[in-house]
């Protein structure tokens, strides 16, 4: 077993040995509260991911529609023509 600790782990261990930690009243309520925070954060991230996917799908649809209506027009080559010295 490896008994080497990181600096942070050493600090935590030393603080524990010196009884520098305080007991948290209503520990079960605190745990439930933080579990709810974590759940809310997870759900918010899921909603943002779903919204991002919908936005990407919408952008792809618009891009495909523009390609269909442009009938092969290539804007990049047009701009290059304009930039060429005359």
N, C-alpha and C positions, 0 to 999 in steps of 0.2 A: 504494500500500500504506500502511496506517495504522500509523505507528510509535509511537503513543501506547499506553502500558501502564498497567494499573491499579497501584495501590500494591503489592498483593500480588505482581503479576508483576515489578515493579521490584525488590522485595526478593529474589525468587527469582533473578532475573538477576544482581543484585549478589553474592549468595552464590555463585553458580556461577562468576562471574568471579574471586572471591577463593579459589576452590577449597575452599569450606567443606563441600562434600558429601563423604561418605565412600563408598568402594566397598563394595558388599555382597558378602560371600563367598557362594558357591553361589547365584548369582543365579537360575539356572534352577529350582532347588529352591524358592527363595522364591516365584518366580512361580507354580509349580505349587501350592504351599501356599495362596496367596491366591486362586488360581482355584477351588480346592476350597472355601475359605471362602465365596466368592461363590456357588458352585453350591449349597452347603448352605443359605445364606440364601434363595436363590431358591426352592428346594424347600420350605423351611419356610413361606415366604409362600404358595406355591401350596397347600400342605396347609391352611393357615389359611383361605384363600379358599374352598376346597372345603368345609371344615367350616362356615364361615359360611353358604354357600349352602344346605347341607343343613339347618342350623338354621332358616333363613328358610323353606324349603319345609315343614318340620315345623310351624312356627308358623302358616303359612297353612293347612295341612291342619287343624290343631286349631281355628283360627278358623272355617273353613268348616263343620266338624262342629258347633261350638257354635251357629252361625247356623241350621243345619239343625234342630237339636233345640230351639232356643228358639222356633221357629215364629212369628217376627216380633216377639218381645218386645224392646222397646227400653229398655235399662237407663238410657240418658241421660235419656230423657223421664221415667222413674220417679223418678230422683234429682231432677229439676227439680220434680216434683210434691211431693216431700217438703220441698223448700226453700221452696216458696211459703208465704206467711203464711196461717194458717187463721183 
